[in-house]
C-alpha cells in the first residue's frame, strides 16, 4: 500500500476516476461512484495484481 495525492476526480456514473500523483508519477484509479475523494485529498492505494493495467507512455501499448 502507498499514499498518493488526488489531483482531479471525474464522476462517470457508477464509477469515479481519480487522477493521482505520487512523487514524479501520475496514474488513474477507477473507484466506486460514491467515493468522497476530492482534489487535494491524500488517499491510500492498495494494488490488486489482477486489477492493474499498465501502458507504455510513448506507444500507449499495454505492458501488463
Number of C-alpha atoms within 10 A of each C-alpha: 7 9 13 18 19 22 16 16 20 13 15 11 9 9 14 19 18 23 18 22 17 13 7 5 8 13 12 14 15 14 14 14 14 11 13 9 16 15 13 12 13 16 15 10 11 9 11 8 8 7 6 9 9 11 11 10 9 6 7 9 10 10 9 10
